[in-house]
Amino acid sequence: MVKICCIGAGYVGGPTMAVIALKCPELEVVVVDICASRIDAWNSDKLPIYEPGLDDVVKACRGRNLFFSTDIEKHVADAEILFLSVNTPTKTSGLGAGKAADLTFWEKAARMIADVSNSDKIVVEKSTVPVKTAEAIEKILNHNNNGVKYQVLSNPEFLSEGTAIEDLLYPERVLIGGREKPEGQKAVQTLKDIYARWVPDDLIITTNLWSAELSKLASNAFQAQRVSSINAMSALCEATGASVSEVAYAIGMDSRIGPKFLNSSVGFGGSCFQKDILNLVYICECNGLPEVANYWKQVIKINDYQKRRFLNRVISSMFNTVSGKKIAILGFAFKKDTADTRESASIFVSQGLLREKANISIYDPKVTEDQIQYDLATNKLDWDNQVPQQPMSPTARKQVTVMWDPYEATKGAHGVCILTEWDEFKDLDYKKIYDGMQKPAFMFDGRNMVDPVKLREIGFIVYSIGRPLDPWLLDMPAVA
């Protein structure tokens, strides 16, 4: 039985290993992590992350050929194939703060592998890392190897939260990068043979190490670029009376462009897009490519602009003050079908409203109250200015309530902000919501989830991203 060990039991490591165990029952797959509570959750009936379909996959394999453990050194020593799926956040201090990837965790993992290994291993980068990270891993391993031979591969993930299991079961492509020497290509073939158990051969791409590492950053950068492009158009649509949804549909019909990632919104979030683009910016700067770096910086600047523009629209529409007013926030996760809140636009908008002394009532079907309070109270580094942004103060915490019913969250509110595209928000009884609100009642749709015409018929003053402005809003311009 081939033994696989994955270091890191997070959003990537847990689901990826679960699917490998499901599709390759002859393999023993162990996921290890230093966080005991996270491992306990993986071994329980309530998994530490929410992902559609994940429960069924884990329950089908757990205890058979899928295991979760905190005994890291034992399982690392026993494994023939090691996946590194540790966190690579943006540095918050020191050289490259606000842009460069913090590689502290993967370096510790590499040093630990070198310390405990007594047999040859294939080490697979699963985390998103800067180009040439594999070379650094090789140096650490080969200077502490005691005769052990290692082959380092890059196998970046291309998962989308909310559809991760579907993405793993039916991937658009699997990318494996390795050294072009015979031993490197043998390691590539070993990993390829695992994926070939369920992925068609023509969807498994093999490249050199550096192409694989850069492809992940480039993929996220291109997707984020499309979101920022359509969001930039949304501002122009509002100024001219055009509809961004109609513009997106028209340009998406062009086969050279296509329809994906053309949904305008309050801005992209998640753990990848901003972090990976900033990493790309830093790599470009370090390689003497300031013009390229500035190009990718603009993708994030437009995203930040879109969030500010939405927040300012909320404030200006309500007589330029929200002090003492109740604003309901529908959706706190960065996207639907996940409980992940990292870089969520809801955090930015909520903190902005709190600074304006509003009272906010938050409803999200999956995000816990503890997570919401933590996110609103946590310092965040301003990547452009490299100074900490102000978190929620203890006084401001009294202005926040978290509700488990959307109708309770909106009761008595002056305005409602839809900030996550949960499907259930399409089917809410907005007449009931309107009847329970203060008048005039404002609806700020940051995801274009509702029909503005129908809401205006009910009585709402409606703002929808990138759509013709309500006559009320024409008299109250917002400056981002």
N, C-alpha and C positions, 0 to 999 in steps of 0.2 A: 504494500500500500504506500503510494507516494504521499508524503506529508507536506502540507502547506500551512504556513503560519502568517497571519496578517497582523502587523503591529499598528494598532489604531482601530477602535471600535466605533467610529463616528458615522457620518452620513454616507461616506464612500465605502469604508472598510466593511461595515456590517452587511449592507445589502449585497455588495459585490461577492463577498465570500459565501453568503447564503445561496446565491444563484449558482455559483461554481459547485457548491456541495450538492445542490439539487440536480444539476445536470451531469455531475461526475461522481456517482455514488461510490466508486472504487477509491476515491481520494479521501484522505483525512484532512479536514480543514479546521484550524483552530484560530480564533480571533482573540488577541490579547490586548490588554490596556492597563495602564497604571491606576485608572479610576475604578475603584471597587464597586461603587454604586452604579456605574454605567454597566459593568459586567453583570452585576446582580439583576439589573433591569433586562438585559438581553436573555438572562436565564429565567425570567419570570413571564407571567401572562401579559404584562404591560411593558412593551418594548420602549426603549429610551427615545426613539424617533417615530414619527408618524409618516407612513408612506403607504399608499394604497397597494394591497397585495403582499406586503412584506410579512405580515403575521402568518399567512398561509405557508409561505416559503420556509420561514424559520421553523415553524412547528412540524413541517414535513421532514426536516433534516436534523433538527437539534437532538442531540443524544445518540444519533445514528452515526453520522460522519461529520457533523457540525458541532463545534464546541466553543464555549466562551470562557476565558480564564484570565486570572491576574498573575499566574505563574509564568511570567514572561520569559525568563532566562531558560527554563526547562524546554518550553515549546520552541523557542528560537534555536536552541542547540539541536533539537531533534529534527527540525524541518529541513527539507531539501530545497524548497522554494519559499522565499520570504517576500511578502508584499509590504512595502513601507507606505502606510496611509495615515501619516501623522499630520497635524495641523501646521500650515505655513502662513501665519498671519502677516499682515503688514507691520514692519517695525514701527514702534512708537517712540524710540529714542536712539541716539547714536547716529552713526554714518548711514545715510539713506533713510532716515526717519520719515514716515509718511508715504514712502514709495516702495522701498526695497522689501523683499520678502524676508521674514525672520526665520532663519533656518536652524534655530536652536534645537528644536525637537528632532529634526531628522539627523542632525549631527550626533546628538546623544544616542539616538537609535543605532546609527552606524557604528559608533564606538562600542556600544553594548554588544552588537552582533560580533564584532571582532574579538571582544573579550571572552565570549562564551562558546564560540563555534569551534568544533573539532572535526568537522566534515565539510566537504565542498558544498557550495550553495549558489543558487541563482537568486540575486537580490533584485526585486522589481520595484521601480518607482511608480507608485500609484498617486501620490500627492502631486498637485500642480507645483512645479518648481521652476526656478530660472534655468535658462540654457546653460549647460556645462555643469550642472549639479552632479550628474552621474560621474563626471571626472573627479569631483571632490570626494564623492563616496568611495570611488575606487582607491584614491590615495589613502583614505583612512583605513579601509579594509586591508589593503596590500602592505601597509606599514605595520600592521599588528596581526598578521595572519597565522604565524606559527606553522607555516606549511599548508594552510588551508587555501584553496583556490576559489575565487569568486568571479561570477559573471554578472555585471550590472545591466539591467534592461530598463527601458522606459515604456510604460504601458498606461498612458494617461486615460483618465475617465472622461466620458462625454455624457454624463447623466444630467437630467433635468429633474429637479426636485418636484415631486408630485406625480412624476411618471418614471421614476428610477427603475422600478422592477420591470416595467414594459421595455425601457431602454436597454436593460441588461438581457432580457429574454430575446428581444428582437432588435439588436443594435443596427444602426445605419452603417457603422464600421467599427472594427477593433484595430487599434494601432499599436504596433510593437516595434520599438527601436532597439538596436543592439550594435555591438562592435562588429566591424566587417571582417574580422579574423575568423578562422574556422571554429574556434571554441565559442566565440560570440554568436555565430550563426547557429551553432548547435543548441545554445541556450534559447535563442529566438524560436527555433523549431519546437523545443520542448514546451514552451508556453503556448505556441500556436496550436499544438496538438490538443491542449486542454480546451481552448476556445472552440476548436474544430468539432468538438462533441455536439455542439448545437448551433454554431455560427457558420454559414456558408463560406467556403474557401475564398471566394472573390470579394468578401467583405472584410477579410483579415489582411490588413496592409502592413508590410514590413519596410522599415526605413533605417537610416543610421540613427544613432542616439540623439544627435542634436536636432535633427528634423522632427523627431517624435516629441522632444521637450518643447520646442518652439511651436509646434502645431497646436498644442493645447492652448497656449497663450493667444495665438493668432485666432483660433476658433472663437474663443470668448470675446476677443476684441472686435472681431467682425460682427458678431451678434449684437453686442452692445452698441456698436456704431450704427446699426440699422435702427435700434430703438431711439438713440439720440437724434438720428436724422428725421424720423417721423415726428418725434416730439418737437424738434425745431420747426417743422412744418405746421404743427398744431398751433403754435403761437401766431404764425402768419395767417392761418385759417381764421382764427378768432378776429384778427385785425381787419380782414377783408370780407368776412361773411361766408367764406367757403367752409365746407365740412371735411374734417380730416379723415373721417371714415370713408367718404366718397372718393377723396383723393387717393387714399391708401388702396382702395379697391381698384381704382383705375390703373395705378402704376403697378399694382401686383399682378395684373393680367398680362403684363409684359414678361415673357418667359425668361428674359435676361435678368429680371429683377426677382419675380416670384412673390407670393403673398405672405410668407412667414416673417415674423418679427416686425410687422408693420401696424401693430395695435398701439395707438397712442395712449399714454397713461401719465400718472403723476411722477413717474420715474422708475428706473429699474433698481432692484435691490439684490439681496442674496449674498452668499459668501464668496462668489467667484468674480463677477464682472469687474467691479471697482478694484478689488485686490489685484487681479491679474493684469488689468490695464496699467495700474500704477507700477507693477513689477516690470511690465514691458517698457514703460516710460523710463524707468531707472536703468534698465539694460541698454536702451538706446543712448541715454546720456553717457553711460560708462563707456560706450563704444564710439563716442564722438559723433553722434547723430542727433544734434539738437533739433533740427527741423522735423525729423521723424518723431522725436519725443513730443514736440509741441503739437503735432497733428493728433496724436492719441490722447494727449491731455485734454484737448477740446471735447472729446467724447464725454469725459467725466464732467467737464465744466457745463456742458449743455444739460446733463442729467441733474446737476446741482441747481442750475437755473430753473429747470422745470419744477422742481420741488419748491423753490422759493416763490416762483410765479403762482403756483397753486395756493400756497399759504397766504401770500399777499392778496390774492383774489378773495379768499375767505374773509380776511379782515376788512378789506376795503368795501366789500359788498354789504357788510353789516354796519354801515355808518362809520366805518374806519375805527371801530373799537369792538373788542369782544370781552372787555373787562367785566367780570361777574356774570357773563352769559354762559349758558350750558351748550357745549358742542358735542354731539354724539359722533364717535368714530366707529364706523363699521369696517372691521378688518384690521388686524395688526400684523399678521404674517406678511412676508414680502411678496408672496404669491399664493394662489389657492392650492389646496391639497397638500399643505405642509404646515408644520408648526414652527418652522424656522423663521426667525425675525431679523437675522443679520442684515444690516444695511437697509432695512425696510423703510419705505417712504413714510410710513405711519409714525415712526420714531421722530423723524425730522418735523413733520407737521404737528405732532402732539407737543413736542418740546417748544416749538414756536408759539403755539397757542397758549401754553402755560406761561411763557415769558410775557405774553400779553395779558396775563391774569384771567384767562378763561377757565371755566370748570369743564373738564372733559369726562365723558362717559364712554367706555370702550367695550365693544363686543367683538369677539372672534371665536369661532366654533372650536378651535384647537389650541390656541395659545393660552397658557396658564397665567393667572394673575401674578404669580411670583416672577415669571419671565417678563411680563409687561413692566412691572415695577422696577425690575433690575435694569431693563433697557433704558427706561426713562431717567434712571439715576446714575448711569454709567458715563464716565468721561469718554470722549471720542476725539481723536486727533484730527485737526483740520489739515488735510493732506497738502493743501496749497500753501498755507501760512505756517504750518508746523507748530501750531499752538493748540492747547486743549480747548475744545468747545465746552461751554458750561452745561453741566448736567442739571437734572431737576433738583431743586433745593428741598430740604425737609418741609418747608412751608408749602411748597408747590405740591407735595405728595397729598396734601389734604384736598387738593383740587381735582384729584383723579379717583374715579370709581370704575371698577371692572364688573360688568354684568354678564350673565349667562343667558340672556334673552334679548333679542334685538329690539323688541317693542318696549321693554323696560329701559333699555339704554337710550332710546330716543324720546321717551316720555318727558315732556316739559322742556325739550331742547329748543334752542333758537335756530340751530342749524345742524345738518347731518353731512358728514364727509364719508363717502365710500372710497376706501383706500386699498382694499384687496378684492380680487374678482371671484370671491366665493359664489358658486352657482346659486346658492339659496337666496342671495340678494336680488336675483332677477324675479323671484316669486314672492317677495314680501308684500304684505297688504299696505301699500303706500297711502291709501286713503285713511286707514287706521292710524298710521304713523303721523300723517298730517293733522288729523283731528286731535292728537295728543300733544302737539307741539305749540310753542309760543308763535304768535303771528306778528309780522310776516314770517313765514316758514321758509328756510333756505335749504336747498339741496345742492351739494357740491360733489359731483360725480367724477372722481379721479380715475375711473376705469371704464367709463362709457358703458355702464351696466344697465342703465334704465332708459326708457324712452322719454326724452325731455318734453315732447309734445303732450303726452298723457299726464305727466306730472304737473305741467303748467295748467292743464284742464282741471286737475284736482285743486290747484291753488298755490303750488310751490313756486318760488323764484328759483330757477334752475341754472346752474353752471355746469356744463359738460366740456371736458377737455377737447379743444380743437373744433368745437361746433359753434354755429352762429350764436352770438350772445343774446341773452334775455335783454329786452329793452331796459329793464331796471339797471343791468350791469353796465350798459353803455354810458350811463350818467355817472358811474363810479369806477373810473379806470384804476387798474392795479399796475404798479411799477415793480418789476422784479429786481 
